[in-house]
């Protein structure tokens, strides 16, 4: 009967666990620093798009108000 599991002596196993823990902290820190600028950029892009939509809506409302004013002003009726 053969063993299929990995067998390590206690000292190398503990060193591997220690290095894995430190590496995990380093990787999580790196990913945090990599993800934060992406999220900030996405937030800025979303706010820019929302501002463009609101600005366009305000322009449409202004044109509608101008149209109503032109229809009701006697200077434009001939």
C-alpha angles and dihedrals in degrees: 000000000000129000115238096187126092113255120197132173115253098254097051090042092053091046090051090050091049093049091046091052093049091045091050091053090049093048092048090050092049092048090049091054090046096048099045096067090046091053092047090050091049090050091051091048091049092049090048091052092047090050091050091051092049092046091050091048090051089051092052091049090049091052090049090051090049090051092052090048092050091048093051101040113095093215090072096047111094 
